[in-house]
Structure formats: C-alpha cells, structure tokens
Amino acid sequence: MKDFTDIIYSPVITEKSALKTQNENVYTFKVAKKATKPQIKKAIEQAFGVTVKSDNTLKTKPKNRRVGRYTGMTKTYKKAIVTLEGDSKIEL
C-alpha cells in the first residue's frame, strides 16, 4: 500500500458517527482489509493534515438479507474509528 488512497476508501456517515463527530471529535472510515493501525494513522494524517490521537479498528460481520424469495449476505469490510487531537477537524 503505497498511497493513502489505497488505504482509506470512504467515510462512514450514519447517525451514530455524526453524533460522535460533533461531540467527541471522532471520525469513522472504511479502510482496506489488510491495513494496519499505523498505516491507517499515517494515511489519515497525510490525507487530511491532522494529528491522530488514537485509532480503533473492527471488521464488520455479514448479515442475512432477503430480496423477495432470494436470500444472501451483506458484504464485510474493515472500519477504522479515528480520534483526533485537540481542535483538529476534518471536512467531509
């Protein structure tokens, strides 16, 4: 993984993540499955020019979904929850 675009895919924008962004200065991103915490931290700092205090990662589990009579599973992805130092902000 050479560039930060290989690591960070997109922000996760949900009600819960929006509340954390406003109150606690925490941002959530979809990241590459093989990305490590130091790689994620470096990519966020390089992409947005902020200082990262901590980063937590988790892998989502597939869920059952039904469309008519057909059943299947949702896709899994790796999620990074990033806390920024001080008054740093990211414009999404």
C-alpha positions in Angstrom: 0.0 0.0 0.0 1.9 3.0 -1.3 -0.6 5.8 -1.2 -3.3 6.9 1.3 -6.0 6.3 -1.4 -5.0 2.6 -1.2 -5.9 2.5 2.5 -8.8 4.9 3.0 -11.9 4.1 0.9 -14.7 6.3 2.2 -16.2 7.9 5.3 -19.0 6.0 7.1 -21.8 8.5 7.6 -24.5 7.3 9.9 -26.5 9.0 12.7 -24.2 7.4 15.4 -21.0 8.5 13.6 -22.4 12.0 13.1 -23.1 12.5 16.8 -19.6 11.3 17.7 -18.1 13.7 15.2 -19.9 16.6 16.7 -19.4 15.8 20.4 -16.2 13.8 20.7 -14.1 14.7 17.6 -14.3 11.1 16.3 -14.5 10.1 12.6 -15.3 6.7 11.0 -13.8 5.4 7.7 -14.0 2.3 5.6 -10.4 1.1 5.1 -8.6 -1.7 3.3 -8.9 -5.1 5.0 -5.1 -5.6 5.2 -4.4 -2.1 6.5 -2.7 -2.0 10.0 -3.3 0.7 12.7 0.0 2.5 12.0 -0.8 2.6 8.2 -4.3 3.9 8.9 -2.9 6.6 11.2 -0.3 7.7 8.7 -2.8 7.8 5.9 -5.3 9.9 7.8 -2.6 12.4 8.8 -1.3 12.6 5.2 -4.7 12.9 3.6 -6.3 15.5 5.9 -3.3 17.2 7.5 -4.5 16.5 11.1 -2.9 14.8 14.2 -4.4 11.5 15.1 -4.7 10.7 18.9 -5.9 7.1 18.5 -7.4 4.7 16.0 -9.5 1.6 16.7 -10.4 -0.9 14.0 -13.0 -3.6 13.6 -14.2 -6.0 10.9 -18.0 -5.9 10.3 -19.8 -9.2 10.2 -22.1 -10.3 7.3 -25.8 -10.1 7.9 -28.6 -12.0 6.3 -30.6 -10.0 3.8 -33.7 -11.0 1.8 -34.9 -9.7 -1.6 -38.2 -11.4 -2.4 -37.6 -15.1 -2.1 -33.8 -14.9 -2.5 -31.6 -14.7 0.5 -28.0 -13.7 0.7 -25.4 -12.0 2.9 -24.2 -8.4 3.1 -20.5 -7.6 2.3 -18.0 -7.3 5.1 -15.5 -4.5 5.4 -12.9 -3.1 7.9 -13.9 0.0 9.7 -11.5 2.5 11.4 -12.7 4.8 14.2 -10.2 7.7 14.5 -10.0 10.2 17.4 -8.2 13.5 16.6 -6.0 15.6 18.9 -7.3 18.9 20.3 -9.3 21.1 17.9 -8.4 19.3 14.7 -11.3 18.8 12.3 -12.0 17.0 9.1 -14.4 18.5 6.5 -16.3 15.6 4.9 
